[in-house]
Amino acid sequence: MVGLRYAFFLGCWIHSELYPLEMATREVLPRFGVELVDVPGFSCCGYPLRSMNVASMLYLSSRNIALAEAEGLDLFPLCNGCHASISEVKHILDNDPEIRGRINDELSIEGLRYRGTARIRHILQVLSEDVGAEKISASVDRRMRGFRVAPHYGCHAIRPSFVGRPEDAEDPKVLDGLVRAIGATVEYYPERLDCCGSSLGVADIEAALRVAGRKLQAISVNGFDAATTVCPFCYKMLDGRQDVAKKVVGDMGISVPVFYFMQLLGLAMGIEPRRLGLHLNQSPVDKAIAKMEAVVS
């Protein structure tokens, strides 16, 4: 697989604190012939401003798309929230010539123009469509038969459907298929589409942690060896805030290893854990890694 080039958009959280997500992605994707291009000038996607100033959100997202288009590249936001925000803005601009004209007047100050030529690629699309499950499966050195993984999609990967999500809102399957491609086991559990609670964090952090705790309880009760997600917000809640969340729900027995999917894929490929940023995870991933080593064939 050669010739896959994307404008790599990290957003705010990955840049500022969720370093393992970037580390794992930069370590894994080039091994499939994917070139991640760092484009100078990228800024926030505008999502934090949507409830205060929609015009600012429209401008920021369209500007990032225009920067990618100026390089002749599709845009690859690593963050679920950024992907949803930028996709929504693209949907608006492509369907409203008046707003598109106003935005382009503003972008012209920097010599930029939104043309609508760049696709906005989600990590699930890059892995399942551009790389492909077959190639992923062929890259696996440590097939994890019997290792049970709970996929957690995250709300922004499946909603809102009208702007084009990489997954079905009611019955998502792509992440399940990618987990199976590395040889692990996926099983249904009723809470699979439940929220991580992150969106409540600003208004009511205790409520947010309670939602995260209940999700972790469900994964634990159903006997999974680990959880995996493709969303930075979900990773932050389920991995980084697990110790606090279990106190909020009063269940100190919760002990769920949480992996960003690129970390899990990298482990299956035989990549050294530190190169995938696993030493920075805050959930008990060490016990999951030990079990993986016991079940690989």
C-alpha positions in Angstrom: 0.0 0.0 0.0 1.7 3.2 -1.2 0.6 6.7 -2.0 -1.7 7.4 0.9 -1.1 11.0 2.1 -3.2 12.9 4.6 -3.1 16.3 6.2 -2.7 15.1 9.8 -4.9 17.2 12.1 -4.3 16.6 15.8 -6.7 19.1 17.4 -6.2 20.5 20.9 -6.3 17.7 23.4 -4.0 15.3 21.6 -1.4 18.2 21.2 -1.6 19.3 24.8 -2.0 16.1 26.9 -3.0 12.9 25.1 0.4 12.2 23.7 0.0 8.4 23.5 -2.6 8.8 20.7 -0.3 10.7 18.5 2.7 8.4 19.3 0.8 5.2 18.5 -0.7 6.7 15.3 2.6 8.0 14.0 4.3 4.6 14.8 1.7 2.4 13.2 0.2 4.0 10.1 3.5 4.6 8.2 4.0 0.8 8.4 1.0 0.6 6.1 2.4 3.1 3.6 0.4 6.0 5.1 2.2 9.4 5.1 1.0 11.8 7.8 1.7 15.4 6.6 2.0 18.1 9.2 0.5 21.3 7.7 1.7 24.6 9.2 -1.0 26.8 10.5 -3.7 24.4 11.7 -5.7 25.7 14.7 -8.6 24.6 16.9 -11.5 23.0 15.0 -13.8 25.5 16.6 -16.0 22.9 18.4 -15.7 24.6 21.9 -17.2 27.8 20.4 -20.3 26.3 18.8 -22.6 27.2 21.7 -21.2 30.7 21.9 -20.3 31.9 18.4 -21.2 29.6 15.4 -19.6 32.0 13.0 -16.2 31.4 14.7 -16.7 27.7 14.5 -17.5 27.9 10.8 -14.4 30.0 10.2 -12.0 27.9 12.1 -13.1 24.6 10.6 -13.3 25.9 7.1 -9.8 27.5 7.5 -8.3 24.1 8.5 -10.0 22.5 5.5 -8.7 25.2 3.2 -5.1 24.7 4.5 -5.4 21.0 3.6 -6.8 21.8 0.2 -4.0 24.2 -0.5 -1.7 21.2 -0.1 -3.9 19.0 -2.3 -4.6 16.7 0.6 -7.6 15.1 2.3 -7.9 16.1 6.0 -7.4 13.4 8.7 -8.5 14.7 12.1 -7.4 12.2 14.7 -10.1 13.4 17.2 -13.7 12.2 17.0 -14.9 15.6 18.1 -12.8 17.5 15.6 -13.9 15.1 12.8 -17.6 15.7 13.7 -17.2 19.5 13.9 -15.2 19.8 10.6 -17.6 17.4 8.8 -20.6 19.5 10.0 -19.0 22.7 8.7 -18.2 21.0 5.4 -21.8 19.9 5.1 -23.0 23.5 5.8 -20.6 25.1 3.3 -21.3 22.6 0.6 -25.0 23.2 0.9 -25.3 26.9 1.5 -23.6 29.1 -1.1 -24.3 32.3 0.8 -22.4 31.1 4.0 -19.7 29.7 1.8 -19.2 33.0 0.1 -19.0 34.9 3.4 -16.5 32.4 4.7 -14.3 32.7 1.6 -14.3 36.5 1.9 -12.8 36.1 5.4 -10.4 33.4 4.3 -9.2 35.5 1.4 -7.5 37.8 4.0 -4.9 35.0 4.4 -4.9 34.0 0.7 -7.0 30.9 1.5 -10.1 29.5 -0.2 -12.6 26.8 0.7 -13.2 24.7 -2.4 -14.8 21.6 -1.0 -12.4 19.2 -2.6 -10.9 17.7 0.5 -12.5 14.6 2.1 -12.6 14.5 5.9 -11.3 11.1 6.8 -12.0 9.4 10.1 -9.5 7.0 11.6 -12.1 4.2 11.2 -12.3 5.0 7.4 -8.5 5.2 7.1 -8.1 1.8 8.7 -11.1 -0.1 7.3 -11.3 1.4 3.8 -7.9 2.9 2.9 -5.7 0.3 4.6 -8.2 -2.6 4.9 -8.8 -5.3 7.4 -7.1 -7.9 5.2 -3.8 -5.9 5.2 -4.1 -5.3 8.9 -4.7 -9.0 9.7 -1.6 -9.9 7.6 0.5 -7.5 9.6 -0.3 -9.2 12.9 2.6 -11.0 14.6 0.8 -11.7 17.9 -2.7 -13.0 17.1 -4.8 -12.6 20.3 -7.1 -15.6 20.2 -9.2 -15.7 23.4 -8.4 -12.1 24.3 -11.8 -10.4 24.9 -12.0 -6.7 23.9 -15.0 -4.3 24.4 -15.1 -1.7 21.6 -16.2 1.7 22.6 -17.1 3.9 19.6 -17.8 7.3 21.2 -20.8 9.5 20.4 -19.1 11.6 17.7 -18.2 8.6 15.6 -21.9 7.6 15.2 -23.8 10.9 15.4 -25.2 13.1 13.9 -25.8 10.9 10.8 -26.8 13.8 8.5 -23.2 15.1 8.3 -21.9 11.7 7.4 -20.5 9.5 10.2 -18.0 6.7 9.6 -20.4 4.3 11.5 -24.0 3.4 11.8 -25.7 5.2 14.7 -27.7 2.1 15.8 -25.5 -0.8 14.9 -21.8 0.2 14.4 -19.5 -2.6 13.3 -16.3 -1.2 11.9 -14.3 -1.1 15.1 -15.6 -4.6 16.0 -14.2 -5.8 12.6 -10.8 -4.2 13.2 -10.5 -5.8 16.6 -11.3 -9.2 15.1 -8.7 -8.5 12.4 -6.0 -8.5 15.0 -7.3 -11.8 16.3 -9.1 -10.7 19.5 -12.6 -11.6 20.4 -15.6 -9.2 20.3 -18.8 -9.9 22.0 -22.1 -8.0 22.4 -22.9 -6.2 25.6 -26.0 -4.0 26.2 -24.0 -0.9 27.1 -21.8 -0.9 24.1 -23.2 2.4 22.8 -23.4 4.2 26.2 -21.6 7.5 26.4 -18.4 8.0 28.3 -19.7 11.1 30.1 -17.2 13.5 28.7 -19.7 16.0 27.3 -21.1 16.6 30.8 -17.7 17.4 32.2 -17.9 21.2 32.0 -21.5 21.4 33.5 -21.3 18.6 36.1 -18.1 16.7 36.5 -19.6 14.3 39.1 -22.3 13.3 36.7 -19.7 12.9 34.0 -17.6 10.6 36.2 -20.7 8.6 37.2 -21.5 7.9 33.5 -17.9 6.9 32.9 -17.9 4.7 36.0 -21.1 2.9 34.9 -19.6 2.2 31.5 -16.5 0.8 33.1 -18.7 -1.3 35.4 -20.5 -2.8 32.5 -17.3 -3.7 30.7 -15.9 -5.3 33.9 -19.1 -7.2 34.8 -19.2 -8.7 31.3 -15.7 -10.1 31.8 -13.8 -8.3 29.0 -10.0 -8.3 29.2 -9.8 -4.7 28.0 -11.7 -1.9 26.3 -10.6 0.0 23.2 -11.7 3.3 21.7 -10.9 5.6 18.8 -12.0 8.8 20.6 -9.6 11.1 22.7 -12.5 12.3 24.9 -13.5 8.7 25.7 -9.9 7.6 26.2 -9.5 10.5 28.6 -12.6 9.5 30.6 -12.2 5.7 30.7 -8.4 5.6 31.0 -7.3 8.8 32.6 -10.2 9.3 35.0 -10.9 5.6 35.8 -9.6 5.9 39.4 -11.8 8.8 40.2 -14.8 7.4 38.3 -14.8 4.1 40.3 -14.9 6.2 43.5 -17.9 8.1 42.3 -19.9 4.9 41.5 -18.6 3.3 44.7 -17.0 0.3 43.0 -13.3 0.1 43.8 -13.2 -3.3 42.1 -13.2 -1.7 38.7 -9.9 -2.4 36.9 -10.3 -2.1 33.2 -7.3 -1.8 30.9 -8.2 0.9 28.2 -6.3 1.1 24.9 -6.5 3.6 22.1 -7.1 1.2 19.2 -3.8 2.2 17.5 -2.0 1.0 20.6 -3.8 -2.3 20.5 -3.0 -2.7 16.8 0.6 -1.8 17.4 0.9 -4.4 20.1 -0.6 -7.0 17.8 2.1 -6.0 15.2 4.8 -6.6 17.8 5.7 -3.0 18.4 7.5 -2.2 21.7 4.9 -0.8 24.2 6.8 2.4 25.0 6.9 3.3 21.3 3.1 3.2 21.4 2.9 5.5 24.5 1.6 2.7 26.7 3.8 3.8 29.6 1.6 7.0 29.7 -1.7 5.1 30.0 -3.2 5.5 33.4 -5.5 2.4 33.4 -4.0 -1.1 34.3 -2.8 -1.9 30.7 0.2 -3.9 32.1 -2.0 -6.7 33.2 -3.7 -6.8 29.8 -0.4 -6.9 28.0 0.7 -9.8 30.2 -2.4 -11.7 29.3 -2.0 -11.0 25.6 1.5 -12.5 25.8 -0.1 -15.6 27.4 -2.8 -16.1 24.8 -1.0 -15.2 21.5 -0.3 -18.0 19.1 
